[in-house]
Amino acid sequence: MSVDTTKVAKTNATTAATPARPSKLAGAATWADDRLGLGGALKKNIRKVFPDHWSFMLGEIALWSFVVLLISGVLLTLWFVPSMSEVQYQGSYDQLRGIYMSEAMVSSLNISFDVRGGLLLRQMHHWAAMLFIASMMIHLMRVYFTGAFRKPREVNWVIGSLLLLLGTLEGFTGYSLPDDLLSGTGVRAADGFMKAAPVVGTYMSFFLFGGEFPGESIIPRLYIVHVLLIPGLLLALIAAHMMLVVFHKHTQWPGPGRTQGNVVGYPMLPVYAAKAGGFFFIVFGATALMGGLMTINPVWKYGPYDPSKVTAGSQPDWYMGWPDGALRIIPGWESHFLGVTLSWNILLPILVLPIVFWLLVMMLPFIEAWITGDKREHHLLQRPRNAPTRTALMVSFMTFYGLMWAAGGNDLIAIRFDMSINAITYFMRVAVFVGPVIAFIITRRWCISLQRHDNERLLHGYETGVVSRSAEGGFSELHLPYSPEKQYTLTARDRDEIRELESSVDANGVPAPHGRASRLQLKLRKWWYGSNVQKPTVEDFEAAHHHGEHHEVEGAGSKELH
């Protein structure tokens, strides 16, 4: 409801009240509110409460690095020329002067050496892209480890997975634009990957490049995708992601006063907005420092792209390293069918594995919900140790990703450590299968051990460092109970229940037999929860309290004797 400021009066109780003249700002606000009705929505949302915890900043790093990307990217478009027309370079860099190269490469060199602050801008943009993808990936892992993806936030998880995929594609299209030797090698590899697709591969390559590689269309087309198509999708998905965060309310860590039905924290204005604004400048400043002090993608060292040249030891940006590792360690498998050659050594690691891996990650919330049968809403986070199987599953994924990523640098590892590249390749072929299994087993047992340790602390308290001697000559350390707040935090978790399958009955009351999928679901459910350690019951606390009192009496007796 808007307020007519023309009817607001001023008086000092001795003179007659006179209406105050409304300010121009108040009048503009009233005009907008009368037509758009924004007052009610803003009044509600500016007091929206957000919880406070350092781990929630990981998503903010991704958000603010994306803002840095937008700012620096818009400025770079003022000087970058997305053209493959060949010209002679006559700029400031002596070593390349007089060499023919594309206008895209010339403009990249001009930005680096002739535009004031251009090199800082280029490197800030590149570092912000690396930070954007890294923070999204870590944020995604934090969400999974703490169970923040559960109902009703499955759609937000899917949006986050799409953002990670689009961010990776945006990064690839971005570092392919300068048309230097390194980026051109990457584009050439992408052309080979597309041609490995059965039947449609050559058509896809001709469509993208406008003919045979390299053609004259790939840089302008990548430029449109990089500055228009993918950024538009990213903006839409980020807006949807933020709207769902507000709609579902933010998850929070368990603690005194925090329940599934409330949020304990700070309002949007003025506290959270001020903190978020300050954090933006921290991210911006860190990116500026990296851009000014840490060289990245020095295109002048690589020179213009030449199809006849390939730089030894060339590496893509880090987020493209794991498919490159899979490509390096897979055996040279090929098969021939009806006159068509199927290059499995390219098809599997590049066109199949990344898609399957991404789809598996995107479906994780739905797979867990199907296994556990949990249909409740969850607004309190879980400590990773309290979900051992889930935590171990993500650690196994991380191990697989890390080993594939390391395999992408097998040549550099061989050179730096004076090792056989063949031995490294054979080791990685085994490690990518065995390593995740070992990581899963160790992580799951570790989480279960931490659950037992938490129960011990709850039942017997913490160690005081005071050692007492009994009348029989035995020594024991005295323990004191944790504070009620600490005990509440440690016990604020649900007991894991292995829910039996819902049996459907016919008109005669005879239960229908469960199918093979249902039996598999029950087995997976028992495996998912089977080894978990549940929090202590009331009886366990009473028994521990009685045991503690007994020891206190013995300790007092031993002090009297001595």
TORBADO-78953 format. One record per residue (C-alpha): residue in three letters; z, y, x. Coordinates in nm, 2 decimals, decimal comma. Layout:
<atoms>
ATOM    r      pz      py      px
ATOM  ALA       Z       Y       X
...
</atoms>
This chain:
<atoms>
ATOM    r      pz      py      px
ATOM  MET    0,00    0,00    0,00
ATOM  SER   -0,10    0,34    0,15
ATOM  VAL    0,12    0,64    0,15
ATOM  ASP   -0,01    0,98    0,04
ATOM  THR    0,11    1,20    0,33
ATOM  THR    0,03    1,52    0,13
ATOM  LYS    0,34    1,46   -0,09
ATOM  VAL    0,58    1,43    0,20
ATOM  ALA    0,80    1,73    0,20
ATOM  LYS    1,02    1,91    0,46
ATOM  THR    1,35    2,08    0,38
ATOM  ASN    1,67    2,18    0,56
ATOM  ALA    1,88    2,18    0,24
ATOM  THR    1,89    2,56    0,23
ATOM  THR    1,53    2,65    0,17
ATOM  ALA    1,29    2,51   -0,08
ATOM  ALA    1,10    2,20    0,01
ATOM  THR    0,74    2,25    0,11
ATOM  PRO    0,48    1,98    0,15
ATOM  ALA    0,39    1,91    0,51
ATOM  ARG    0,03    1,93    0,61
ATOM  PRO   -0,09    1,58    0,70
ATOM  SER   -0,22    1,52    1,06
ATOM  LYS   -0,58    1,42    1,12
ATOM  LEU   -0,47    1,08    1,25
ATOM  ALA   -0,26    1,01    0,94
ATOM  GLY   -0,55    1,12    0,72
ATOM  ALA   -0,79    0,89    0,90
ATOM  ALA   -0,55    0,60    0,88
ATOM  THR   -0,50    0,66    0,50
ATOM  TRP   -0,88    0,68    0,45
ATOM  ALA   -0,94    0,35    0,63
ATOM  ASP   -0,65    0,17    0,46
ATOM  ASP   -0,77    0,27    0,12
ATOM  ARG   -1,11    0,12    0,19
ATOM  LEU   -1,04   -0,17    0,42
ATOM  GLY   -0,68   -0,27    0,32
ATOM  LEU   -0,58   -0,33    0,68
ATOM  GLY   -0,23   -0,19    0,64
ATOM  GLY   -0,07   -0,50    0,48
ATOM  ALA   -0,24   -0,74    0,73
ATOM  LEU   -0,14   -0,54    1,03
ATOM  LYS    0,22   -0,49    0,91
ATOM  LYS    0,26   -0,87    0,88
ATOM  ASN    0,09   -0,96    1,21
ATOM  ILE    0,24   -0,70    1,44
ATOM  ARG    0,58   -0,85    1,37
ATOM  LYS    0,45   -1,20    1,44
ATOM  VAL    0,70   -1,38    1,66
ATOM  PHE    0,59   -1,56    1,97
ATOM  PRO    0,81   -1,79    2,19
ATOM  ASP    0,87   -1,71    2,55
ATOM  HIS    0,81   -1,97    2,83
ATOM  TRP    0,62   -1,95    3,16
ATOM  SER    0,40   -2,25    3,07
ATOM  PHE    0,25   -2,05    2,77
ATOM  MET    0,10   -1,80    3,03
ATOM  LEU   -0,16   -2,06    3,14
ATOM  GLY   -0,36   -1,99    2,83
ATOM  GLU   -0,33   -1,62    2,89
ATOM  ILE   -0,47   -1,65    3,24
ATOM  ALA   -0,78   -1,81    3,09
ATOM  LEU   -0,80   -1,53    2,83
ATOM  TRP   -0,76   -1,24    3,07
ATOM  SER   -0,99   -1,39    3,33
ATOM  PHE   -1,25   -1,41    3,06
ATOM  VAL   -1,20   -1,04    2,99
ATOM  VAL   -1,25   -0,97    3,37
ATOM  LEU   -1,57   -1,18    3,35
ATOM  LEU   -1,70   -0,97    3,06
ATOM  ILE   -1,62   -0,64    3,23
ATOM  SER   -1,77   -0,74    3,57
ATOM  GLY   -2,06   -0,92    3,41
ATOM  VAL   -2,16   -0,61    3,21
ATOM  LEU   -2,16   -0,40    3,52
ATOM  LEU   -2,36   -0,65    3,72
ATOM  THR   -2,64   -0,65    3,46
ATOM  LEU   -2,70   -0,29    3,54
ATOM  TRP   -2,85   -0,39    3,88
ATOM  PHE   -2,95   -0,75    3,86
ATOM  VAL   -3,32   -0,82    3,80
ATOM  PRO   -3,38   -1,17    3,64
ATOM  SER   -3,73   -1,21    3,77
ATOM  MET   -3,90   -1,48    3,99
ATOM  SER   -4,18   -1,24    4,09
ATOM  GLU   -4,22   -1,25    4,47
ATOM  VAL   -4,16   -0,93    4,66
ATOM  GLN   -4,09   -0,84    5,02
ATOM  TYR   -3,73   -0,76    5,10
ATOM  GLN   -3,68   -0,41    5,25
ATOM  GLY   -3,31   -0,37    5,20
ATOM  SER   -3,01   -0,31    5,43
ATOM  TYR   -2,96   -0,67    5,56
ATOM  ASP   -3,16   -0,68    5,88
ATOM  GLN   -3,18   -1,06    5,92
ATOM  LEU   -3,38   -1,10    5,59
ATOM  ARG   -3,58   -0,78    5,60
ATOM  GLY   -3,95   -0,84    5,57
ATOM  ILE   -3,91   -1,19    5,41
ATOM  TYR   -4,07   -1,26    5,08
ATOM  MET   -3,83   -1,37    4,81
ATOM  SER   -3,78   -1,34    4,43
ATOM  GLU   -3,67   -1,02    4,27
ATOM  ALA   -3,36   -1,20    4,16
ATOM  MET   -3,27   -1,27    4,52
ATOM  VAL   -3,36   -0,91    4,62
ATOM  SER   -3,14   -0,76    4,35
ATOM  SER   -2,85   -0,99    4,45
ATOM  LEU   -2,88   -0,87    4,81
ATOM  ASN   -2,90   -0,51    4,69
ATOM  ILE   -2,59   -0,55    4,48
ATOM  SER   -2,41   -0,70    4,79
ATOM  PHE   -2,51   -0,44    5,05
ATOM  ASP   -2,66   -0,13    4,88
ATOM  VAL   -2,46   -0,07    4,56
ATOM  ARG   -2,12    0,08    4,63
ATOM  GLY   -1,86   -0,17    4,54
ATOM  GLY   -2,13   -0,42    4,44
ATOM  LEU   -2,01   -0,70    4,67
ATOM  LEU   -1,65   -0,66    4,53
ATOM  LEU   -1,79   -0,68    4,18
ATOM  ARG   -2,00   -0,99    4,26
ATOM  GLN   -1,71   -1,17    4,42
ATOM  MET   -1,46   -1,07    4,15
ATOM  HIS   -1,70   -1,21    3,89
ATOM  HIS   -1,74   -1,53    4,08
ATOM  TRP   -1,36   -1,57    4,14
ATOM  ALA   -1,29   -1,49    3,78
ATOM  ALA   -1,53   -1,77    3,67
ATOM  MET   -1,35   -2,02    3,89
ATOM  LEU   -1,01   -1,90    3,76
ATOM  PHE   -1,13   -1,91    3,40
ATOM  ILE   -1,23   -2,28    3,42
ATOM  ALA   -0,93   -2,38    3,63
ATOM  SER   -0,68   -2,21    3,39
ATOM  MET   -0,85   -2,37    3,09
ATOM  MET   -0,83   -2,71    3,25
ATOM  ILE   -0,46   -2,67    3,34
ATOM  HIS   -0,38   -2,52    3,00
ATOM  LEU   -0,55   -2,82    2,83
ATOM  MET   -0,33   -3,06    3,04
ATOM  ARG   -0,02   -2,86    2,95
ATOM  VAL   -0,10   -2,89    2,58
ATOM  TYR   -0,16   -3,26    2,61
ATOM  PHE    0,15   -3,33    2,82
ATOM  THR    0,38   -3,15    2,58
ATOM  GLY    0,22   -3,29    2,26
ATOM  ALA    0,11   -2,95    2,14
ATOM  PHE   -0,22   -3,10    2,02
ATOM  ARG   -0,06   -3,30    1,74
ATOM  LYS   -0,10   -3,22    1,37
ATOM  PRO   -0,19   -2,96    1,26
ATOM  ARG   -0,35   -2,85    1,58
ATOM  GLU   -0,62   -3,11    1,64
ATOM  VAL   -0,90   -2,87    1,56
ATOM  ASN   -0,76   -2,62    1,82
ATOM  TRP   -0,77   -2,90    2,07
ATOM  VAL   -1,14   -2,96    1,99
ATOM  ILE   -1,21   -2,59    2,02
ATOM  GLY   -1,04   -2,59    2,36
ATOM  SER   -1,25   -2,89    2,47
ATOM  LEU   -1,56   -2,71    2,37
ATOM  LEU   -1,45   -2,40    2,55
ATOM  LEU   -1,41   -2,60    2,87
ATOM  LEU   -1,75   -2,75    2,83
ATOM  LEU   -1,92   -2,42    2,76
ATOM  GLY   -1,73   -2,25    3,05
ATOM  THR   -1,86   -2,52    3,29
ATOM  LEU   -2,22   -2,46    3,17
ATOM  GLU   -2,17   -2,09    3,19
ATOM  GLY   -2,06   -2,12    3,55
ATOM  PHE   -2,36   -2,34    3,64
ATOM  THR   -2,61   -2,09    3,48
ATOM  GLY   -2,43   -1,80    3,65
ATOM  TYR   -2,44   -1,93    4,01
ATOM  SER   -2,80   -2,04    3,97
ATOM  LEU   -2,92   -1,69    3,90
ATOM  PRO   -2,93   -1,54    4,26
ATOM  ASP   -3,22   -1,78    4,35
ATOM  ASP   -3,08   -1,84    4,70
ATOM  LEU   -3,11   -2,17    4,89
ATOM  LEU   -2,78   -2,31    4,76
ATOM  SER   -2,84   -2,22    4,39
ATOM  GLY   -3,20   -2,33    4,41
ATOM  THR   -3,09   -2,66    4,54
ATOM  GLY   -2,86   -2,70    4,24
ATOM  VAL   -3,14   -2,61    4,00
ATOM  ARG   -3,37   -2,86    4,17
ATOM  ALA   -3,10   -3,12    4,13
ATOM  ALA   -3,07   -3,03    3,76
ATOM  ASP   -3,45   -3,08    3,73
ATOM  GLY   -3,42   -3,43    3,88
ATOM  PHE   -3,13   -3,51    3,65
ATOM  MET   -3,33   -3,42    3,34
ATOM  LYS   -3,63   -3,62    3,46
ATOM  ALA   -3,40   -3,93    3,49
ATOM  ALA   -3,36   -3,93    3,11
ATOM  PRO   -3,58   -4,21    2,96
ATOM  VAL   -3,89   -4,11    2,76
ATOM  VAL   -3,80   -3,74    2,70
ATOM  GLY   -3,69   -3,64    3,06
ATOM  THR   -4,03   -3,50    3,18
ATOM  TYR   -4,08   -3,31    2,85
ATOM  MET   -3,73   -3,15    2,88
ATOM  SER   -3,81   -3,04    3,24
ATOM  PHE   -4,15   -2,89    3,14
ATOM  PHE   -3,99   -2,71    2,84
ATOM  LEU   -3,71   -2,56    3,05
ATOM  PHE   -3,91   -2,46    3,35
ATOM  GLY   -4,23   -2,37    3,16
ATOM  GLY   -4,43   -2,62    3,36
ATOM  GLU   -4,39   -2,79    3,69
ATOM  PHE   -4,08   -2,70    3,90
ATOM  PRO   -3,99   -2,43    3,99
ATOM  GLY   -4,23   -2,23    3,77
ATOM  GLU   -4,16   -1,86    3,70
ATOM  SER   -3,95   -1,89    3,38
ATOM  ILE   -3,63   -2,06    3,48
ATOM  ILE   -3,44   -1,75    3,61
ATOM  PRO   -3,52   -1,53    3,31
ATOM  ARG   -3,43   -1,82    3,07
ATOM  LEU   -3,10   -1,90    3,25
ATOM  TYR   -3,02   -1,53    3,24
ATOM  ILE   -3,06   -1,51    2,86
ATOM  VAL   -2,84   -1,82    2,83
ATOM  HIS   -2,58   -1,68    3,07
ATOM  VAL   -2,55   -1,33    2,93
ATOM  LEU   -2,62   -1,38    2,57
ATOM  LEU   -2,61   -1,73    2,42
ATOM  ILE   -2,30   -1,89    2,59
ATOM  PRO   -2,09   -1,57    2,60
ATOM  GLY   -2,15   -1,53    2,23
ATOM  LEU   -2,03   -1,89    2,16
ATOM  LEU   -1,73   -1,84    2,39
ATOM  LEU   -1,63   -1,52    2,21
ATOM  ALA   -1,66   -1,69    1,87
ATOM  LEU   -1,46   -2,00    1,98
ATOM  ILE   -1,19   -1,79    2,15
ATOM  ALA   -1,15   -1,58    1,84
ATOM  ALA   -1,12   -1,90    1,63
ATOM  HIS   -0,87   -2,04    1,88
ATOM  MET   -0,65   -1,73    1,86
ATOM  MET   -0,67   -1,71    1,48
ATOM  LEU   -0,56   -2,08    1,45
ATOM  VAL   -0,27   -2,01    1,70
ATOM  VAL   -0,15   -1,73    1,47
ATOM  PHE   -0,21   -1,93    1,15
ATOM  HIS   -0,03   -2,24    1,26
ATOM  LYS    0,24   -2,04    1,45
ATOM  HIS    0,30   -2,10    1,82
ATOM  THR    0,47   -2,42    1,94
ATOM  GLN    0,80   -2,39    2,11
ATOM  TRP    1,04   -2,59    2,33
ATOM  PRO    1,33   -2,75    2,15
ATOM  GLY    1,67   -2,58    2,18
ATOM  PRO    1,96   -2,44    1,98
ATOM  GLY    1,83   -2,26    1,67
ATOM  ARG    1,47   -2,39    1,71
ATOM  THR    1,34   -2,61    1,44
ATOM  GLN    1,01   -2,74    1,30
ATOM  GLY    1,02   -2,46    1,05
ATOM  ASN    1,08   -2,15    1,26
ATOM  VAL    0,98   -1,97    1,58
ATOM  VAL    1,24   -1,81    1,81
ATOM  GLY    1,10   -1,55    2,04
ATOM  TYR    0,98   -1,19    2,05
ATOM  PRO    0,76   -0,99    1,80
ATOM  MET    0,40   -0,90    1,88
ATOM  LEU    0,49   -0,53    1,89
ATOM  PRO    0,63   -0,39    2,11
ATOM  VAL    0,76   -0,68    2,33
ATOM  TYR    0,48   -0,94    2,34
ATOM  ALA    0,20   -0,69    2,35
ATOM  ALA    0,36   -0,50    2,64
ATOM  LYS    0,41   -0,83    2,83
ATOM  ALA    0,05   -0,95    2,76
ATOM  GLY   -0,09   -0,61    2,87
ATOM  GLY    0,11   -0,62    3,19
ATOM  PHE   -0,01   -0,98    3,25
ATOM  PHE   -0,37   -0,87    3,21
ATOM  PHE   -0,33   -0,62    3,50
ATOM  ILE   -0,17   -0,90    3,71
ATOM  VAL   -0,47   -1,12    3,65
ATOM  PHE   -0,71   -0,83    3,71
ATOM  GLY   -0,53   -0,74    4,03
ATOM  ALA   -0,52   -1,09    4,17
ATOM  THR   -0,89   -1,13    4,09
ATOM  ALA   -0,96   -0,80    4,27
ATOM  LEU   -0,76   -0,91    4,57
ATOM  MET   -0,95   -1,23    4,59
ATOM  GLY   -1,28   -1,05    4,54
ATOM  GLY   -1,20   -0,81    4,82
ATOM  LEU   -1,05   -1,04    5,08
ATOM  MET   -1,20   -1,39    5,02
ATOM  THR   -1,57   -1,43    5,06
ATOM  ILE   -1,74   -1,65    4,81
ATOM  ASN   -2,11   -1,74    4,76
ATOM  PRO   -2,25   -1,54    5,06
ATOM  VAL   -2,62   -1,56    4,95
ATOM  TRP   -2,73   -1,36    5,25
ATOM  LYS   -2,63   -1,66    5,47
ATOM  TYR   -2,83   -1,91    5,27
ATOM  GLY   -3,15   -1,71    5,24
ATOM  PRO   -3,40   -1,73    4,96
ATOM  TYR   -3,48   -2,06    4,79
ATOM  ASP   -3,75   -2,27    4,96
ATOM  PRO   -3,82   -2,62    4,81
ATOM  SER   -3,89   -2,76    5,16
ATOM  LYS   -3,54   -2,68    5,28
ATOM  VAL   -3,21   -2,83    5,19
ATOM  THR   -2,89   -2,72    5,36
ATOM  ALA   -2,67   -3,01    5,49
ATOM  GLY   -2,32   -3,01    5,35
ATOM  SER   -2,42   -2,80    5,04
ATOM  GLN   -2,16   -2,82    4,77
ATOM  PRO   -2,16   -2,69    4,41
ATOM  ASP   -1,87   -2,50    4,27
ATOM  TRP   -1,55   -2,71    4,24
ATOM  TYR   -1,58   -2,78    3,86
ATOM  MET   -1,92   -2,95    3,92
ATOM  GLY   -1,79   -3,16    4,20
ATOM  TRP   -1,68   -3,47    4,01
ATOM  PRO   -2,02   -3,56    3,87
ATOM  ASP   -2,16   -3,50    4,22
ATOM  GLY   -1,90   -3,74    4,35
ATOM  ALA   -2,00   -4,00    4,09
ATOM  LEU   -2,36   -3,95    4,20
ATOM  ARG   -2,28   -4,01    4,56
ATOM  ILE   -2,08   -4,33    4,53
ATOM  ILE   -2,28   -4,52    4,27
ATOM  PRO   -2,51   -4,79    4,41
ATOM  GLY   -2,88   -4,74    4,40
ATOM  TRP   -2,94   -4,92    4,07
ATOM  GLU   -3,29   -4,91    3,92
ATOM  SER   -3,47   -5,13    3,66
ATOM  HIS   -3,82   -5,14    3,53
ATOM  PHE   -3,90   -5,19    3,16
ATOM  LEU   -4,24   -5,18    3,00
ATOM  GLY   -4,37   -4,96    3,29
ATOM  VAL   -4,08   -4,72    3,27
ATOM  THR   -3,84   -4,69    3,56
ATOM  LEU   -3,48   -4,64    3,46
ATOM  SER   -3,28   -4,48    3,74
ATOM  TRP   -2,93   -4,59    3,65
ATOM  ASN   -2,79   -4,44    3,97
ATOM  ILE   -2,87   -4,09    3,82
ATOM  LEU   -2,86   -4,17    3,45
ATOM  LEU   -2,50   -4,31    3,45
ATOM  PRO   -2,31   -4,06    3,67
ATOM  ILE   -2,48   -3,74    3,55
ATOM  LEU   -2,61   -3,80    3,19
ATOM  VAL   -2,37   -4,06    3,06
ATOM  LEU   -2,03   -4,04    3,24
ATOM  PRO   -1,96   -3,66    3,19
ATOM  ILE   -2,05   -3,68    2,82
ATOM  VAL   -1,85   -3,99    2,76
ATOM  PHE   -1,55   -3,85    2,95
ATOM  TRP   -1,56   -3,52    2,76
ATOM  LEU   -1,59   -3,70    2,43
ATOM  LEU   -1,29   -3,92    2,52
ATOM  VAL   -1,08   -3,62    2,61
ATOM  MET   -1,18   -3,44    2,29
ATOM  MET   -1,09   -3,74    2,08
ATOM  LEU   -0,74   -3,79    2,24
ATOM  PRO   -0,54   -3,64    1,95
ATOM  PHE   -0,72   -3,85    1,69
ATOM  ILE   -0,69   -4,17    1,90
ATOM  GLU   -0,31   -4,11    1,94
ATOM  ALA   -0,27   -4,04    1,57
ATOM  TRP   -0,45   -4,36    1,48
ATOM  ILE   -0,24   -4,57    1,72
ATOM  THR    0,10   -4,43    1,63
ATOM  GLY    0,03   -4,37    1,26
ATOM  ASP    0,22   -4,04    1,28
ATOM  LYS    0,10   -3,81    1,01
ATOM  ARG    0,38   -3,55    1,03
ATOM  GLU    0,34   -3,19    1,14
ATOM  HIS    0,49   -3,11    1,48
ATOM  HIS    0,59   -2,76    1,59
ATOM  LEU    0,84   -2,85    1,87
ATOM  LEU    0,71   -2,96    2,21
ATOM  GLN    0,79   -3,28    2,38
ATOM  ARG    0,90   -3,32    2,74
ATOM  PRO    0,64   -3,53    2,92
ATOM  ARG    0,90   -3,79    3,01
ATOM  ASN    0,97   -3,85    2,64
ATOM  ALA    0,61   -3,97    2,58
ATOM  PRO    0,56   -4,20    2,88
ATOM  THR    0,24   -4,37    2,77
ATOM  ARG    0,07   -4,03    2,68
ATOM  THR    0,18   -3,88    3,01
ATOM  ALA    0,07   -4,18    3,21
ATOM  LEU   -0,27   -4,17    3,03
ATOM  MET   -0,34   -3,81    3,13
ATOM  VAL   -0,22   -3,88    3,49
ATOM  SER   -0,47   -4,17    3,51
ATOM  PHE   -0,75   -3,93    3,38
ATOM  MET   -0,64   -3,68    3,65
ATOM  THR   -0,65   -3,95    3,92
ATOM  PHE   -1,00   -4,06    3,81
ATOM  TYR   -1,12   -3,69    3,81
ATOM  GLY   -0,95   -3,62    4,15
ATOM  LEU   -1,10   -3,92    4,32
ATOM  MET   -1,45   -3,84    4,18
ATOM  TRP   -1,40   -3,49    4,30
ATOM  ALA   -1,30   -3,60    4,65
ATOM  ALA   -1,60   -3,83    4,66
ATOM  GLY   -1,82   -3,53    4,61
ATOM  GLY   -1,71   -3,42    4,96
ATOM  ASN   -1,75   -3,75    5,13
ATOM  ASP   -1,98   -3,61    5,39
ATOM  LEU   -1,74   -3,33    5,48
ATOM  ILE   -1,45   -3,57    5,49
ATOM  ALA   -1,64   -3,79    5,73
ATOM  ILE   -1,72   -3,50    5,96
ATOM  ARG   -1,38   -3,34    5,96
ATOM  PHE   -1,18   -3,67    6,01
ATOM  ASP   -1,45   -3,85    6,22
ATOM  MET   -1,48   -4,13    5,98
ATOM  SER   -1,76   -4,35    5,86
ATOM  ILE   -1,93   -4,21    5,55
ATOM  ASN   -2,02   -4,56    5,44
ATOM  ALA   -1,65   -4,67    5,46
ATOM  ILE   -1,55   -4,36    5,26
ATOM  THR   -1,81   -4,44    4,99
ATOM  TYR   -1,71   -4,81    4,97
ATOM  PHE   -1,34   -4,71    4,94
ATOM  MET   -1,42   -4,46    4,67
ATOM  ARG   -1,61   -4,72    4,47
ATOM  VAL   -1,30   -4,93    4,45
ATOM  ALA   -1,05   -4,64    4,42
ATOM  VAL   -1,20   -4,48    4,11
ATOM  PHE   -1,13   -4,80    3,92
ATOM  VAL   -0,80   -4,91    4,08
ATOM  GLY   -0,64   -4,57    4,14
ATOM  PRO   -0,61   -4,47    3,77
ATOM  VAL   -0,45   -4,80    3,68
ATOM  ILE   -0,19   -4,77    3,96
ATOM  ALA   -0,13   -4,41    3,86
ATOM  PHE   -0,08   -4,51    3,50
ATOM  ILE    0,18   -4,78    3,59
ATOM  ILE    0,37   -4,56    3,83
ATOM  THR    0,38   -4,26    3,59
ATOM  ARG    0,49   -4,47    3,29
ATOM  ARG    0,77   -4,64    3,48
ATOM  TRP    0,87   -4,30    3,63
ATOM  CYS    0,90   -4,14    3,28
ATOM  ILE    1,10   -4,43    3,15
ATOM  SER    1,34   -4,40    3,45
ATOM  LEU    1,38   -4,03    3,37
ATOM  GLN    1,46   -4,11    3,01
ATOM  ARG    1,74   -4,35    3,13
ATOM  HIS    1,86   -4,08    3,36
ATOM  ASP    1,88   -3,83    3,08
ATOM  ASN    2,08   -4,08    2,87
ATOM  GLU    2,32   -4,13    3,16
ATOM  ARG    2,37   -3,76    3,19
ATOM  LEU    2,43   -3,73    2,82
ATOM  LEU    2,68   -4,01    2,79
ATOM  HIS    2,87   -3,96    3,12
ATOM  GLY    2,82   -3,60    3,21
ATOM  TYR    2,73   -3,45    3,54
ATOM  GLU    2,89   -3,51    3,88
ATOM  THR    3,17   -3,27    3,97
ATOM  GLY    3,20   -3,37    4,33
ATOM  VAL    3,57   -3,45    4,27
ATOM  VAL    3,66   -3,80    4,39
ATOM  SER    3,98   -3,97    4,27
ATOM  ARG    4,15   -4,28    4,39
ATOM  SER    4,30   -4,53    4,15
ATOM  ALA    4,63   -4,72    4,19
ATOM  GLU    4,43   -5,03    4,30
ATOM  GLY    4,27   -4,83    4,58
ATOM  GLY    3,93   -4,78    4,42
ATOM  PHE    3,74   -4,45    4,43
ATOM  SER    3,54   -4,29    4,15
ATOM  GLU    3,38   -3,95    4,09
ATOM  LEU    3,49   -3,74    3,80
ATOM  HIS    3,22   -3,63    3,55
ATOM  LEU    3,22   -3,34    3,31
ATOM  PRO    3,02   -3,32    2,99
ATOM  TYR    2,72   -3,09    2,96
ATOM  SER    2,74   -2,78    2,74
ATOM  PRO    2,66   -2,83    2,37
ATOM  GLU    2,34   -2,62    2,43
ATOM  LYS    2,22   -2,86    2,71
ATOM  GLN    2,31   -3,17    2,51
ATOM  TYR    2,12   -3,03    2,21
ATOM  THR    1,81   -2,97    2,42
ATOM  LEU    1,82   -3,32    2,57
ATOM  THR    1,86   -3,49    2,23
ATOM  ALA    1,62   -3,27    2,03
ATOM  ARG    1,36   -3,54    2,00
ATOM  ASP    1,26   -3,79    1,74
ATOM  ARG    1,33   -4,16    1,78
ATOM  ASP    1,01   -4,36    1,83
ATOM  GLU    0,95   -4,58    1,53
ATOM  ILE    0,70   -4,86    1,54
ATOM  ARG    0,57   -4,82    1,19
ATOM  GLU    0,44   -5,14    1,03
ATOM  LEU    0,09   -5,13    0,88
ATOM  GLU    0,06   -5,02    0,52
ATOM  SER   -0,02   -5,33    0,32
ATOM  SER   -0,25   -5,29    0,02
ATOM  VAL   -0,18   -5,51   -0,27
ATOM  ASP   -0,41   -5,63   -0,55
ATOM  ALA   -0,34   -5,62   -0,93
ATOM  ASN   -0,14   -5,94   -0,90
ATOM  GLY    0,09   -5,80   -0,63
ATOM  VAL   -0,06   -6,02   -0,35
ATOM  PRO   -0,09   -5,83   -0,02
ATOM  ALA   -0,43   -5,81    0,12
ATOM  PRO   -0,47   -5,96    0,47
ATOM  HIS   -0,50   -5,70    0,75
ATOM  GLY   -0,84   -5,68    0,93
ATOM  ARG   -0,90   -5,72    1,30
ATOM  ALA   -0,89   -5,34    1,35
ATOM  SER   -0,55   -5,32    1,18
ATOM  ARG   -0,40   -5,59    1,39
ATOM  LEU   -0,54   -5,42    1,70
ATOM  GLN   -0,38   -5,09    1,58
ATOM  LEU   -0,04   -5,26    1,55
ATOM  LYS   -0,06   -5,42    1,89
ATOM  LEU   -0,16   -5,08    2,05
ATOM  ARG    0,13   -4,92    1,86
ATOM  LYS    0,38   -5,16    2,01
ATOM  TRP    0,23   -5,11    2,35
ATOM  TRP    0,24   -4,73    2,31
ATOM  TYR    0,62   -4,73    2,22
ATOM  GLY    0,73   -5,06    2,35
ATOM  SER    0,91   -4,96    2,67
ATOM  ASN    1,04   -4,62    2,56
ATOM  VAL    1,41   -4,55    2,60
ATOM  GLN    1,56   -4,40    2,28
ATOM  LYS    1,81   -4,12    2,28
ATOM  PRO    2,18   -4,23    2,25
ATOM  THR    2,33   -4,29    1,90
ATOM  VAL    2,65   -4,16    1,77
ATOM  GLU    2,82   -4,49    1,85
ATOM  ASP    2,70   -4,46    2,21
ATOM  PHE    2,85   -4,12    2,24
ATOM  GLU    3,18   -4,24    2,09
ATOM  ALA    3,19   -4,53    2,33
ATOM  ALA    3,11   -4,31    2,63
ATOM  HIS    3,38   -4,06    2,52
ATOM  HIS    3,64   -4,33    2,50
ATOM  HIS    3,54   -4,46    2,84
ATOM  GLY    3,56   -4,11    2,98
ATOM  GLU    3,91   -4,06    2,84
ATOM  HIS    4,01   -4,39    3,00
ATOM  HIS    3,89   -4,28    3,34
ATOM  GLU    4,06   -3,94    3,30
ATOM  VAL    4,39   -4,12    3,24
ATOM  GLU    4,34   -4,34    3,54
ATOM  GLY    4,25   -4,03    3,75
ATOM  ALA    4,56   -3,85    3,64
ATOM  GLY    4,77   -4,16    3,72
ATOM  SER    4,62   -4,19    4,06
ATOM  LYS    4,69   -3,82    4,13
ATOM  GLU    5,06   -3,87    4,03
ATOM  LEU    5,09   -4,16    4,26
ATOM  HIS    4,96   -3,96    4,55
</atoms>
